Amino acid sequence: MPKTLYVGNLPWRITEAELEDVFRPYGTVISSRIISDRETGRSRGFGFVEVDDADAEKMISAVNETEVGGRQIVVNESKPRQGYQ
């Protein structure tokens, strides 16, 4: 079963493929997406990476607080949005 990881403080110009490349050395990456502003299309500085459940904790430990594109990223397990079902 896949797990979704939240990735914050991303560089504005990072692509989804580059984001996957950050995680790939530590396990199986299923998909990634960078959240963008609806009006401007510009990155909002965070995204999500869907990974194999067995690799999730290892990936969080390995990548959290590392530097990507000059910024120290934050990685943790994604939590469901509040108020949505």
RODREN-835906 format. One line per field, with one value per residue: residue number from 1; residue in one letter; x, y, z of N, C-alpha, C in turn. Coordinates in steps of 0.02 Angstrom, whole numbers, plus 50000, padded with zeros to 5 digits. Layout:
BEGIN
seq: c(NUM / ...)
type: c(A / ...)
n.c1: c(X / ...)
n.c2: c(Y / ...)
n.c3: c(Z / ...)
ca.c1: c(X / ...)
ca.c2: c(Y / ...)
ca.c3: c(Z / ...)
c.c1: c(X / ...)
c.c2: c(Y / ...)
c.c3: c(Z / ...)
% end
This chain:
BEGIN
seq: c(1 / 2 / 3 / 4 / 5 / 6 / 7 / 8 / 9 / 10 / 11 / 12 / 13 / 14 / 15 / 16 / 17 / 18 / 19 / 20 / 21 / 22 / 23 / 24 / 25 / 26 / 27 / 28 / 29 / 30 / 31 / 32 / 33 / 34 / 35 / 36 / 37 / 38 / 39 / 40 / 41 / 42 / 43 / 44 / 45 / 46 / 47 / 48 / 49 / 50 / 51 / 52 / 53 / 54 / 55 / 56 / 57 / 58 / 59 / 60 / 61 / 62 / 63 / 64 / 65 / 66 / 67 / 68 / 69 / 70 / 71 / 72 / 73 / 74 / 75 / 76 / 77 / 78 / 79 / 80 / 81 / 82 / 83 / 84 / 85)
type: c(M / P / K / T / L / Y / V / G / N / L / P / W / R / I / T / E / A / E / L / E / D / V / F / R / P / Y / G / T / V / I / S / S / R / I / I / S / D / R / E / T / G / R / S / R / G / F / G / F / V / E / V / D / D / A / D / A / E / K / M / I / S / A / V / N / E / T / E / V / G / G / R / Q / I / V / V / N / E / S / K / P / R / Q / G / Y / Q)
n.c1: c(50042 / 50030 / 50110 / 50089 / 50198 / 50226 / 50309 / 50395 / 50448 / 50506 / 50614 / 50570 / 50579 / 50589 / 50555 / 50429 / 50490 / 50622 / 50599 / 50558 / 50680 / 50756 / 50708 / 50715 / 50841 / 50821 / 50717 / 50561 / 50478 / 50319 / 50241 / 50242 / 50196 / 50188 / 50122 / 50032 / 49990 / 49825 / 49788 / 49906 / 49989 / 50112 / 50230 / 50186 / 50277 / 50275 / 50244 / 50194 / 50245 / 50217 / 50249 / 50317 / 50249 / 50335 / 50456 / 50440 / 50471 / 50611 / 50642 / 50593 / 50679 / 50803 / 50793 / 50730 / 50758 / 50867 / 50969 / 50902 / 50916 / 50966 / 50884 / 50825 / 50735 / 50578 / 50514 / 50381 / 50257 / 50109 / 49959 / 49781 / 49675 / 49601 / 49428 / 49384 / 49313)
n.c2: c(49941 / 50111 / 50258 / 50430 / 50565 / 50724 / 50864 / 51003 / 51177 / 51185 / 51223 / 51355 / 51326 / 51188 / 51033 / 50904 / 50785 / 50806 / 50813 / 50681 / 50619 / 50655 / 50572 / 50442 / 50366 / 50305 / 50216 / 50151 / 50257 / 50309 / 50413 / 50593 / 50760 / 50934 / 51069 / 51201 / 51375 / 51419 / 51532 / 51597 / 51495 / 51471 / 51384 / 51334 / 51303 / 51181 / 51003 / 50834 / 50666 / 50507 / 50352 / 50185 / 50094 / 50020 / 50086 / 50214 / 50269 / 50259 / 50344 / 50468 / 50489 / 50495 / 50603 / 50715 / 50880 / 50899 / 50984 / 51052 / 51122 / 51238 / 51259 / 51207 / 51066 / 51003 / 50852 / 50743 / 50623 / 50633 / 50710 / 50688 / 50812 / 50936 / 50945 / 50886 / 50742)
n.c3: c(50000 / 49958 / 50027 / 50064 / 50060 / 50130 / 50066 / 50106 / 50089 / 49964 / 49824 / 49711 / 49574 / 49555 / 49474 / 49451 / 49412 / 49455 / 49592 / 49618 / 49591 / 49702 / 49802 / 49751 / 49769 / 49892 / 49892 / 49824 / 49717 / 49679 / 49626 / 49601 / 49646 / 49626 / 49708 / 49640 / 49623 / 49584 / 49511 / 49464 / 49425 / 49476 / 49579 / 49743 / 49836 / 49900 / 49901 / 49858 / 49879 / 49824 / 49891 / 49911 / 50045 / 50128 / 50114 / 50163 / 50297 / 50297 / 50192 / 50239 / 50350 / 50282 / 50193 / 50251 / 50306 / 50223 / 50099 / 49954 / 49802 / 49861 / 49971 / 50131 / 50146 / 50210 / 50265 / 50294 / 50348 / 50256 / 50309 / 50320 / 50244 / 50345 / 50382 / 50268 / 50189)
ca.c1: c(50000 / 50072 / 50104 / 50102 / 50241 / 50224 / 50376 / 50388 / 50504 / 50537 / 50635 / 50515 / 50587 / 50597 / 50504 / 50407 / 50541 / 50678 / 50577 / 50563 / 50751 / 50780 / 50686 / 50726 / 50895 / 50803 / 50662 / 50516 / 50436 / 50262 / 50224 / 50254 / 50161 / 50204 / 50060 / 50041 / 49937 / 49776 / 49784 / 49970 / 50024 / 50177 / 50235 / 50171 / 50333 / 50268 / 50217 / 50182 / 50276 / 50186 / 50303 / 50299 / 50242 / 50394 / 50512 / 50421 / 50509 / 50680 / 50645 / 50585 / 50742 / 50859 / 50785 / 50707 / 50808 / 50924 / 50966 / 50883 / 50912 / 50982 / 50835 / 50820 / 50667 / 50546 / 50478 / 50346 / 50200 / 50053 / 49899 / 49720 / 49654 / 49548 / 49364 / 49367 / 49300)
ca.c2: c(50000 / 50170 / 50312 / 50496 / 50608 / 50796 / 50893 / 51075 / 51223 / 51167 / 51278 / 51374 / 51301 / 51116 / 50998 / 50842 / 50734 / 50820 / 50794 / 50608 / 50601 / 50665 / 50516 / 50377 / 50325 / 50276 / 50169 / 50154 / 50316 / 50294 / 50475 / 50656 / 50818 / 50998 / 51108 / 51267 / 51424 / 51414 / 51593 / 51615 / 51436 / 51468 / 51336 / 51360 / 51286 / 51117 / 50951 / 50768 / 50610 / 50443 / 50303 / 50119 / 50096 / 49990 / 50132 / 50280 / 50292 / 50266 / 50404 / 50526 / 50497 / 50511 / 50665 / 50771 / 50931 / 50903 / 51042 / 51041 / 51186 / 51293 / 51264 / 51149 / 51042 / 50969 / 50793 / 50702 / 50587 / 50677 / 50701 / 50707 / 50882 / 50947 / 50967 / 50847 / 50671)
ca.c3: c(50000 / 49955 / 50077 / 50036 / 50100 / 50119 / 50058 / 50110 / 50079 / 49900 / 49780 / 49667 / 49506 / 49552 / 49435 / 49482 / 49398 / 49500 / 49659 / 49621 / 49592 / 49770 / 49843 / 49719 / 49796 / 49956 / 49887 / 49767 / 49709 / 49635 / 49590 / 49638 / 49620 / 49657 / 49712 / 49612 / 49632 / 49530 / 49470 / 49432 / 49401 / 49510 / 49634 / 49810 / 49879 / 49932 / 49858 / 49887 / 49845 / 49842 / 49895 / 49937 / 50118 / 50160 / 50109 / 50186 / 50355 / 50276 / 50150 / 50283 / 50387 / 50238 / 50154 / 50293 / 50325 / 50176 / 50055 / 49885 / 49767 / 49906 / 50025 / 50175 / 50140 / 50266 / 50241 / 50344 / 50321 / 50242 / 50350 / 50282 / 50252 / 50395 / 50356 / 50207 / 50204)
c.c1: c(50045 / 50059 / 50120 / 50143 / 50231 / 50296 / 50368 / 50453 / 50543 / 50561 / 50579 / 50519 / 50594 / 50539 / 50484 / 50458 / 50601 / 50661 / 50580 / 50635 / 50782 / 50766 / 50706 / 50784 / 50876 / 50745 / 50620 / 50472 / 50381 / 50244 / 50243 / 50212 / 50180 / 50141 / 50074 / 49979 / 49890 / 49777 / 49849 / 50005 / 50092 / 50175 / 50219 / 50225 / 50326 / 50238 / 50209 / 50217 / 50243 / 50240 / 50277 / 50300 / 50304 / 50454 / 50501 / 50464 / 50582 / 50689 / 50639 / 50650 / 50799 / 50853 / 50764 / 50767 / 50872 / 50915 / 50952 / 50876 / 50923 / 50933 / 50834 / 50747 / 50643 / 50505 / 50445 / 50287 / 50142 / 49994 / 49838 / 49702 / 49598 / 49485 / 49343 / 49357 / 49305)
c.c2: c(50063 / 50219 / 50377 / 50537 / 50680 / 50820 / 50968 / 51112 / 51205 / 51229 / 51292 / 51340 / 51225 / 51084 / 50934 / 50787 / 50744 / 50801 / 50718 / 50586 / 50609 / 50603 / 50447 / 50336 / 50287 / 50228 / 50182 / 50216 / 50300 / 50355 / 50535 / 50710 / 50879 / 51040 / 51178 / 51311 / 51420 / 51473 / 51607 / 51555 / 51426 / 51418 / 51371 / 51339 / 51221 / 51067 / 50886 / 50716 / 50546 / 50389 / 50236 / 50123 / 50072 / 50037 / 50199 / 50307 / 50304 / 50330 / 50468 / 50540 / 50521 / 50580 / 50725 / 50815 / 50928 / 50963 / 51020 / 51109 / 51246 / 51303 / 51200 / 51126 / 51007 / 50911 / 50758 / 50668 / 50636 / 50659 / 50721 / 50781 / 50887 / 50971 / 50931 / 50775 / 50629)
c.c3: c(50000 / 50013 / 50042 / 50085 / 50080 / 50115 / 50056 / 50100 / 50015 / 49863 / 49729 / 49598 / 49501 / 49512 / 49472 / 49470 / 49444 / 49572 / 49667 / 49627 / 49662 / 49812 / 49816 / 49747 / 49860 / 49952 / 49825 / 49769 / 49659 / 49593 / 49633 / 49607 / 49661 / 49653 / 49686 / 49624 / 49572 / 49483 / 49432 / 49402 / 49433 / 49568 / 49700 / 49860 / 49918 / 49883 / 49895 / 49845 / 49870 / 49836 / 49920 / 50013 / 50154 / 50160 / 50142 / 50243 / 50337 / 50235 / 50192 / 50320 / 50343 / 50206 / 50195 / 50313 / 50283 / 50131 / 49984 / 49852 / 49811 / 49963 / 50066 / 50175 / 50203 / 50237 / 50300 / 50311 / 50313 / 50287 / 50309 / 50295 / 50302 / 50362 / 50293 / 50226 / 50143)
% end
